[in-house]
Amino acid sequence: MTIRFTVLGPVGATADGEPVGVARPRRRAVLAHLLLNANRVVSVDQLTTAIWESTPPATARAQVQSEISALRWTFQRTGDATLPLLTRAGGYVLNLSSDELDLATYTELAELARAERDHGRLPGARKLMRDALALWGGPALAGAVAAFVAPARARLEETRLTDLEWLIDIELQLGLHRDLISALTQYVAEHPFRERLRGQLMLALYRSDRQPEALGVARHGRQLLVDEHGLDPGPFLRELEHAMLRQDPSLDVVGAPDPDHLTVGEPPAPRVADQPRPAQLPPAPPLFAGRQAELASLIRRLGSDPDRPVDAGPRVALLHGMPGVGKSALALQVAHAVAVAHPDGQLYVDLAGSGQPRNPDQVLDGILRALGVAAAAVPVEPAERAALLRSLFADRRCLLLLDDAGAADQVLPLLPAGAGCTVLVTSRWQLDLPGAHRHLVAPVSHVQGFDILAGHLGPDRLAAEPAAVRALAILCDGLPLALWFAARRMYRGRWAADLVALLRDPQHRLDELGSDDGSMRDALAPSFRRLSAAARLALRRVAVLPTATIPDWTPTVCAGLAPREAMQALDELVGSHLLTPVPRQSFGPHRYVLPDLVRTYALTTAADQPPHGVVPADQALARAVDGWSFLAREAAHRLTASHARRMAARQPSPRGRSRPLFSPAELDRLLAAPRDWLHEEQANLAAVVAAANERGWTRPAAVIVGAVVRAAGRTHPGDEPSTARYARTVSEVARESSSG
């Protein structure tokens, strides 16, 4: 039976190619120490010191002997293999030939490679050293835990890197500089302070007619040394940089490689393949309407600019907006349009995965492999992966589309540093990405929505029900995803008028806008799940309001949230694109628009159980009506000459509680311009009066109408016509709703 042992990677063994299970870390450490001292007697005291250093336990000798017995038993039960471990006076010796231990084989091949080089046979030296380095399967002594492991691993790693640098020198002499650039970029990223590797990368770039990039590598190394250690580069790098600046002929390749004597194979591990050019972009949607101006603007911003400074950094654009608004479709259109300016590859990553946010470490692994990094060469540490990615992007012109990002932490490790790259990010949240161009993808207009439906359905279906299709476009809230779901319903034979009737019922609306592979309810769910409890409660409570806009005081009054908590909830809802802020026209409250589909989701999703003291849903509308009633009366009082007799002390209290609806300071903020407030709240007050009368709440409805009528008679003459018309509008709504 053939047994082979490994220390250049995980510590272990194979018997006739089958792994031998050495399970415990300390047992692997005992085996590793014996392997590092193969064919030499190792005393029990030496093993004890190696494993525990200066503080061995009282049972150390017994533990070592127990691990030795366990190793022998492990090999014996593996196909009756015999561990070649002999007991000698005071210790043990592991007798191995050079082909039974990877470290011994490595040492022998490296010595043969140097002998070939000494005889001038460079191709043969190259092949032997490549074969030697290919024996490494990862960090040396992996899986062993003991005091000696870290220093022994460092010594072995230094040997590997020295031999790797020796091999690269041979390959540079053979004129293989172009083939080395990708691998050297990775090596320098992993070992930024090894000046020999940095110099080899500079020389490979210089010989490939990329002198500016070679000098950039030198500058970057110098800055790293200054920032990290306060040192200047050594004489080797300084002289090499000066030689490049004066284009010294000694830097050119002497002779040319003889292809008949070169062995073509895998470069030494770790390695990077020769500049793969991934093309991962999914197809752009065939129907794209309503955003041509946005598309042109983004293409101009992200297109190629030959005069752009090399230190300007990458172009980064964040396309953000509510679920279903068409962010991904727009990003794909932009990406395909600018792909020609990124010939080194176009990469696509769905950061949401199958409903769960993807870990950036996994994403880094996938991108590195797509760019040609061998699996065994992908660094373990996330920071090292990110650094390697930046190094690979440094001399490439790549496009990276990161779709459906959930947080800035998902995106930041993936961003390149070089000016040749472009990054498109889509998100339903307003992520904080420093330096990114932020583009809000808003819902399309009703006219554009009709055009999108027309494109999906074709002229025949459109001609059959033009009015119903227009109504359908309005019910889809300007969301291309909702329009697409509606069109798919009609593909299956449903008439637009029937679909409109169903969509007007909130209980069916979100599910009717769907198909076998998803619905608008599914699209909205992740945003709703991400909300804090306060934001979720605020959204459910303000969703019951019948008004066109949502004033900023309503979460406090309707949901019972503290003012600061309500403000944070509103900020969260705006950041999630579930509320849209309305530009302020005057001093007073901030106002927001709640999209109809979001309102429907909030009203038809099972509500959380409110904690004690939180206003339940059935009281939210009543409290809001009380709030508008008091504010209307207070605004009317503030417009009179007897302003000092305002009735703040008589404002209604919440049912069952003594706390007033508004503090004096809050009233002063909301009604800083009472005439403007009455004007801007016209539509809201009319809707509130109608809703109150429908429910039999005649007293607050009458208060609102009376306050508006009084305000109309007490304003300045120049304001009287418009204010009077406003009062008549509210009064008419009140009469119609009460009589109906």
N, C-alpha and C positions, 0 to 999 in steps of 0.2 A: 504494500500500500504506500502511495506517494503522499507525503505530508509536506505542505509548504506553509511557512509562517510569514506574517506581515506586521511591520511596524510603520511603514511609510503610508500612513492612513490609519484606519481602525486597527487596533491590536487584535489579532486573531490567527486562525489557522484553517486550512482546508485539508481534507483527507480524500484523495482521488477526486478533487474538485468540489466535494461537498463540504459546506462550512461546519466547523466544530464549535459548538456553543460554549463559549467561556463567558458565563453570564455576569458574575459579580465584578464591579470596578476594581476592588482590591486584588482579586484573583488575576484580572487582566494586568494589573500593575506588577505583580510578582512575575508573571510570564514575560511582560515587556522588559523588566530589568534583566532577566536571564537571557533574553534574545539580544539585548544590547551588549551583553558580555558573553556571547556565544563562544563555546570552545575554551572558556576560562572558568576556573573554579570561583564560585561566589559563595562566601561564607554566610551563615545565618545572621551574623552581626552586620555584615554589609547590606543584606536585604532589609534588616530591621531599620538601619539608618536611612536607607534609600526611601523607605515607605513612610516612616514617621519623623525623620530628621532627628532633632535633639530631644524630643519628648515622647519616646515610645511608651506604651502602657506596660504594666507588669507582666501581662500575658503575651507580649509581642512575639517571643520565640515560639510559643505554642501556636499562635495564630499563623505564623509563617509556615510552620510544619503542617498545619491543617490545610492551608491553601495548596501546598505542594502535593499532599495526598489527594486533594480534590482534583487537581489538574491531571494527575496520573489516571484517576478513575474516569474523568471526563473523556480522555482520549481512548481509554480501553473500551468504553462502551460504544465508541463510534467505529463500528466495523472492525473491532479488535485491533485498532491502531495502537501502537506502542509509542509513548512519549520518550524520545531519546535523551532522557534526563537521568544522569548517574549520580549516586551519592558518593561523596568523597569525604575524607577526614575534615570535619568542620564546615562542610558546605555541599554545594551541588554544582554540576557542570552540564550544560546543554550542548551536546555534540551535534553540529550541523555542517553540511557541505554548503558551498556558496549558492547552489541552485535550490536550497531549501529555505532560504531567508531572503526576502526582497532587499533588505539593506545590503547584504553581502553581494547580491547580484548587481545592485546599483553601483557599489564601489568598484567592482571589477569592470563593468562597462565604462565607467567614467575614466578609469586608468587607461583602458584600451583606447578610448577616444583621444586622450592627450598624447598617447604614443603615436597615433595616426597623424595628429597635427604636427608633432615634432618631425615626422618624416615627410611633411609637405602634402599629405593626402587629405585635403580639406573635406571633400565629399564624404569620405569614409569616417572622418572624425565627427562630422555633422550627424550622420546616421546613428553612430554608436551613442552619442550623447542624447540624441532624441529618444532612442530606445531606453536609455537609463532614466530620463526624466518622466517617461510615460509610466514608469512603475509607481509613481506617486498617486495615491487615491484620495488625497485630501490632507488635512492637518495631521502631522505625525503623532503617533501614540494616542489617537483618538479613542475614547472609552476607558482609558486607564486613569485612576485617581490615586495620586501619591505625591510625596514631597519632591521626588526627583523628576517628575514628568515635565513640569514647565521649563526648567533649564535644559533638559535633554531635547525637548521639542524645539527650543530656540536654536540649539546647536545644529540640529538636523535641518531646520528651515534656512539657516544661514548657509549651510552646505548646498542646499537646493538652489538658492538664489545666486550664489557664486557660480555654480555650474551653468545656470540659466544665462547669466551674463556672458559667460565664456562661449556658450553656444551661439548667442546672438552676435558676438564679435565674429565668429566663423561665418555666419550667414550674411553678415554685412560685407565681409571680404568676398563672398561668392556673388555679390550683387543682388541679393534678394531683399533689398530695402523696401520696395513697394509692398511685398507680402508681409512685412513685419509690422507695418504701421498700426493695424488694428490691435494685434496682440500687445505691442509695446504701450499703446494707449491704456490698455487695461492694467498692465504691470505697473506703470507709473502712478495710476490712480490708487492701486493697492499699496504701493511703497513710495510715497511722494518724496521721501528724503534720501533715497538711494540715487546718488548722483550719476553713477555709471549707467543705470537704466534710463534716467532722464536724458543723458547725453546720447545714448543710443537712439532714443526716439527722435531727438533733434537731428541726428545725422541721417536717419531714415527719411525724415520729412525733407531735409535739405537736398538729399540726392534724388528725391521725387519731384523736384522743382517746386517745393512748397516752403520757400525760405521764410516768408512772413510768419507762417505757423510754427516753424522751427524756433524762430526767435521769440514767439509768444510763449512756447513751452519753457524757454529759458527765463523769461520775465516772471512767469507764474511760479516757477521754482524759487526764484530769488525772493519774491514776495512772501511765499510760505515760510522760508527760512527766517526772514526778518520778523514776521508776525509771531511765529511759534517759538523761535529760539534766539532772536536778536543777532543772527549770524549772517555772514555773506557766503555765497557759494565758494567752493574750493577752487584751486587752480585749474583742475581739469575742465570744469564747466566754463570758467571765465575764459580760458584759452580757446575752447571750442567756439564759444559765442563770438569772440573777436575774429577767429578765423572765418566764420560764416559772414561776418560783416564785411570783411575784405575779400570774400570769395576766394579763399586760398585754394589753389589747385590740389593741395595734398588731401583735401576732403573728398575728392572724386574717387570713384571706384577704380581700382587698379586691375585691369583686365576685365574679362566678362565670364560669367559662369558657363560651364560646359554642360549642357543638358544631358549629354550621354552619360555623364558620371554623377549626376545628382539623383538621389533617391527621393521620389515624391511620396509624401505620406503626411500623416497628421503632425502638426507642430507640437512642441512639448506642452504638456498640460501644466497650468491652465492656458487655454488658448481662446482666441476670437477668430471666427471665420472671416474670410475676405469680403468685407463690405456687402453683406446681403442687403437687398432693397425691398423691404416688406411693402406690400400693397394691400392693406387690410380694410380699407374703407368699404362699408356696405353700400349697396346701390342707393343713389339719391331717389327720393319719391318721384314717380313719373308725373304726378299732378302737383304743381306748385303754383299757387296763385295768391295774390294779395300782398306780397312782400318784395316785389321787384326792387323798390327803392332801397329797402333795408339791405337786400342782397348786394346791390351795387355798392352801397356805402361800405359794407364789411369787406368786400373784395378789394376795394381801393385801399382800405386800411391795412389789410393783411397781405396784399400782393407783394411781389418781389421789388426791392428797391436797391439797385446796384450801388448807390452812393451812401447806403446806410453804414454808419461807423461799426467797426468790428466789435467794439466794446459796448454797443447800445443794448445788448441783451436780447432775449427772444421777444417775438411779438406774442402777446397773450390777450385773448379776448374771452370774456365771460358773457354767455348768453343766458339770461335768467328770466324766469316768468312762471306763471301758475301752471299746474299740471294740465296737459293736453293742449297747450297753446301753440305747439309746433316748434319748440326749441331745437329738437334733434333734426327735424326736417330742414330747418334753415341752416343749421350747422353743417349738415351733409352737403347741401347745395354749395355753401361757401367752400368747404373742404375740397370738393371735386373741382371747383373753379380755380383754386390756387394750387392744386396738386402739382401742376407743371413747374411751379417755382420751387418745388421740394423734391428733386430727383433722387435723393438718397433714401427715400422711403416715406410712406404714409401709414401711421399706426392708429388703430382704433381700440379703445378700451371702454367697455360698459361697466362703470363703477358701481352700478346698483346690482349687478349680477342678476340672480333670479329672485329679486325682491329683497335681498339682504346687501347692505353696503359691503363692498369688497375691501379686504385688508390691503393697504398700499404695499406691504412687503410682498404679497402674492403678485400684485400688479407689476412691481419692479422685476420680479423673477420672469414674468412672461415677456415684458418688453426687452429685457436683456437677451433672452433667448432669441426673440425675433430679430434682434440686431446682430446675432451671430455668436453670442457668448455660449460656450459649451456648458452643459448642465453642471458638470463638476467644478467649473470655474466661477459659478455665481457665488459671491460672498455670502456668508451666513448673516452677518450683522446688517440691519436695515440701513444704517448710516453709510456703510461701505458700499452697499448696493446703489444707493442714491448717488454717491460720489463717482462710482464707476459709470453710471448712466450719464452723468454730466460730462464725463471725460469722452465717452463715445459720441455724444451729441456735439462735442466741441468743434469737430472738423467736418460735420455733416450738415446738410440742409434737409431736415426732416419735418414732417407735419404730424402733430399728435392731437387726436380728437378724443377728449375725455368726456364721455356722455353720462349724464345723470349723476353728477357729483353730489354727495350728501353733506360734505364738510370740507373746509379748507385743508384740514390735515390729510385728507385723501389725495389732494392735488399737489401740495407744495413739494413733497419728496420726488415728484415725477417731472418737475419743471427743469428744462435745460437752462444753460447759462449763455450759450453762444448766440450771436445775432443771426445765424443762418436758419434757426428753427422757429416754427410757429406752433402755438398751442391754442386750440379751441376747447373751451369748457362749457358744458351746459349744466344747468342746475335749477331746481325749483326753489332754491334758497338764495338769498343775496350774500354770497360768500365774500369773505375778506381776503382777496388775492392782491397783494401789493403790486402796483404797476400795471395791472390788467385794465384793458378797455372794457367798460361795463356797458352792455347793451340790453335794455329791457325789451323782451319780446312780448308785446301786448296782444290782446285778442283782436281779431280782424273786425272790420265794420260789418254791419248787416248786409250792405251791398256786396262786399268782398266775400262774405259767407255764402250769399246766393250764388256768386260766380263759382265758388269752390264746389257747391252742390251741383251746379249746372255741369261743371267739368266731370264730376263723378257719374252723373246720371245720364248725360247725353241729351240731345235735342228732343227726342220723342217723349221721354218721360217728363221733361220740363214743359213741353207744350201742352201736355194733358192736364197739369195741375199747377200753373204758375203761381197762383195766389197761395196755395197750400205750401209750396216749396219756399216761398218767401217767409211765411209764418214759421216754417221749420227752421230756416236759417236763424231767425230771431231767437227761437227756443234753444238753440245750440250755443248761445252765449258768445259767439265769435270764436269758439275753440275748434281748430281744425280736426282734432281727434273726435270730438262729438259729431262734427259734420260727417266724418268718415264712417262712424258707427251708424248714423242715420241713413247714409247712402247704402250701407250694407243691408240694413233692414229692407230698404226698397228694392235692392237687387233680388230679394227673395219673394217679391210679389206684393209686398205691403204698399198700400196707397199712401201718399203723403198726408192726405186729410185724416186718415185713420191714425197715422203716427202722431200727428199734431194733437189729436184728441187725447191720446195716451200720455204724451209728454206734458200736457197741462195738468195732469194728476201727479202731485209730488210723490205719491207712493210708488209710482211706476217709472218716473222720469229717468232716473239714473240707470235702472236696469234695462229699460228699453233702448237706451243709448249704449248698446253693447253687442257682443257676439260670443261665439264659443270660446274665444281666446282672450276675453277681457271685456271690461265695461268702464264707463266713466266713474262708477263707484270704486272700481279697483284702482283707477288712476288717481283718485283723490285720497284713497285710504292711507298711503304712506305719509303724506303731508299731515294728515290729521293725527296719525299715531305719534309723530315726532313732537307734537305740541306738548307743552307743560300742562299740568292739570288746570291751572288758572286760565291759560289761553284757550283750552278746550271748552271750559265752562263759559267763558266770555263769548266765544263764538256761538255756542248753542243758545245762549240767552239773547244775544242781539239778533239771532236769526229769526226770532218770533216777531221782530218789529216790522210794521207794514210800510216803512218809510223808504224813500229813494236813497237817502244817505244815512249813515250811522254817526251821530255826534260822539265826541270822545268821552262825554260824561255817562253814556249809557252802560258801560260795563260795571261802573261803580253802583249805579242805581238798580240795574236789572239783575246783576249777578251777586251783589253784595260784596264786591271786592274793595279792598282799600285803594285809595287813589293811586299810590305808587305801584301797587300790584296790577291795577287796571292799566296804567300806562305801560308797564312792562309787557302785559298781555297783548295790548294793541301793537306795540313794536314787534313782538314775535309774530303776530298774524300778518303784519305788513311784510316782514322779512321772509315769511313763507308764501307770500303772494296770494294769501287767502282773503286779504282786505286790500283795497287800493285807496291810497290817500287822495283826497280832492284838494287841488291847489287852493290856498286860503285867499279869500277876497278882502278880508278885513280882520281886525282884532276880534277875538272870540274863540269859539271851540274849533278844534280840528274836526274835519268830517271825513268819512270813509265810505266807499262803495263796496257792498258785499255782492259778489257775482251770484246770479240766481242758482247756478248749479252747486256752488258751495253752500248757499243757504239751504238748498234741498238736501244736501248731504248731512248738514248739521241737524236738520229737523227730523230726518228719517233714520238716523243712526242711534242705536240704543244709548241712552244717556247714562253718564256716570252717576253713581249714588252720591248726592251732595253731602258733604260733612255737615255736622250740626252748625246751625247759624247761617248757612248759605241759602240764598233765596231759591226756592224750587222754580221749575220752569213755568208752572201755571200762574205764578205771581209776577213773572218778569214783565209781561206786557202791561199789567195793571200799574206796576210801579213806574214804568216808562211813561204811561199816560199821565200819571200824577206829576212826573217831572216836567213834561212839556206844558202841562196845565199851569204849574207854578211859574215856570220861566216866562210863559206868554203874559201872565198877569203882572209879573215883576217888570218885564220890558215895557208894558203899557204904563205902569206907574213911573218908571224912570223917564218917560217922555213927557210927563206932566210938569207943570210949574211947581207943584208941591212935591218935589223930588225927595225932600227930607222925610216924607211920610211913607216911604217904601215899607212894605210889609214883610220884611225878611223874617221877623220874629214869628210871623203867623204861617210860615210855610208848612205844608203837611208833613207829618212824620210817617215813616214806613209802618205798615200794618203790624201792630204788636210790638213796636220798638219806639224808643224816645229820640233816637238820633235823627236830626233833620236831614232832608235829602241833599242839601247843598250848604257848605260853609259860607260865611260872608265873603271870604277871599275868593272862593270858587265862583260865587255869583258875580263878583266884580270882574273876574276874568271872562266868564261866558257872555256877560251883558255889557262889556266895555263900550260897545256901540249898539245900543238897543234897537235903533231904527234898522241898522244893517242886519241885525240878528233876525228881526221880524221878516225882512225881505228875503233873506237867504233860507229861512225855515218855512217859507210859504207852502211849498209842496209837502213838506213833512207834516206841518200842522194840519193841512187838509186831510192827509192820510190818517193821522191820529184821530181827528174828529170822526171820520167815517168809521174807523175801527171801534172807537168807544161807543158810538151810537148803535152799531151792530150788536154789541154785547150788553146793551142796556146801561152803560156807564154814562148817564146823561149829565151828571153834575160836572165832571172834568171837561166834557165836551162843551157844555155851556160856558164854563169859565174861559176856555180858549177862544170861543167865538166872541164872548163879551169883551175880552181883553183886546182882541184884534179890532173890534168895532170902536172901542174907546180910543185906541191908538190912532185910528184913522181920523177921528175928530179932533185930536190934540196935536197933530203935527203942523209944521209950518205950511202956509198956503201953497207954496210951490210943490210940496210933496203930496198934497191932498189927493189929486186925481189918481196917481198910481197906488197910493196906500188905500184909498177908498175901493178901488177895483180889487185890490188884494183882499180887503175885508169882505166884499161881496162874494169873492171866490170861496173863501172859507165858510161863509154863512150858507152859500148854496150847497156846498158839500154836506154841511151839517143837516140841512133840510132834506136833501135827497136821501141821505143815509137813514135818517130817522123815519121818514115816510116809507122808505123801502122795507 
